[in-house]
Amino acid sequence: GGRGWLDAPIYECARAMRERVILTGFADEADLPALYSGATCLAFPSLYEGFGLPVLEGMACGTPVLTSNVSSLPEVAGDAALMVAPHSVEAIRAGLLALLEEDSAARAERQARGFAQAARFTWRSAAQRLRAIYAQLL
């Protein structure tokens, strides 16, 4: 994404880790599957989310996800993501290390849970649920 408020330390750290961190800026929607698929993990420790689509997008691409244990994210992530307290730098650090150090069997299990969780959310089912709500209201 774009630059944000008080982001200088984040960018400074990322520049120091040039070989391991790529700052893409805003990515075209068509490029997202390749970016997610090429990532070792997705870190999404958001404080406030209306839904959390990036979590599902990452899971659908087989990318292990670290996300917040608040807002809508626990429901979206189910048991497929590693959830942490978003205000705890230590929890985020420990969670990222855990994902980066997972053995291949644990990674495969997390990917399988991610594929299954992402499959639960489709645009078709969202439209059907919305239609049912409208019908109920009418």
Salt bridges, closest charged atoms under 4 A:
ASP7 OD2 - ARG3 NE 2.84
GLU90 OE2 - ARG93 NH2 2.95
GLU102 OE2 - ARG110 NE 2.81
GLU109 OE2 - ARG113 NH1 3.41
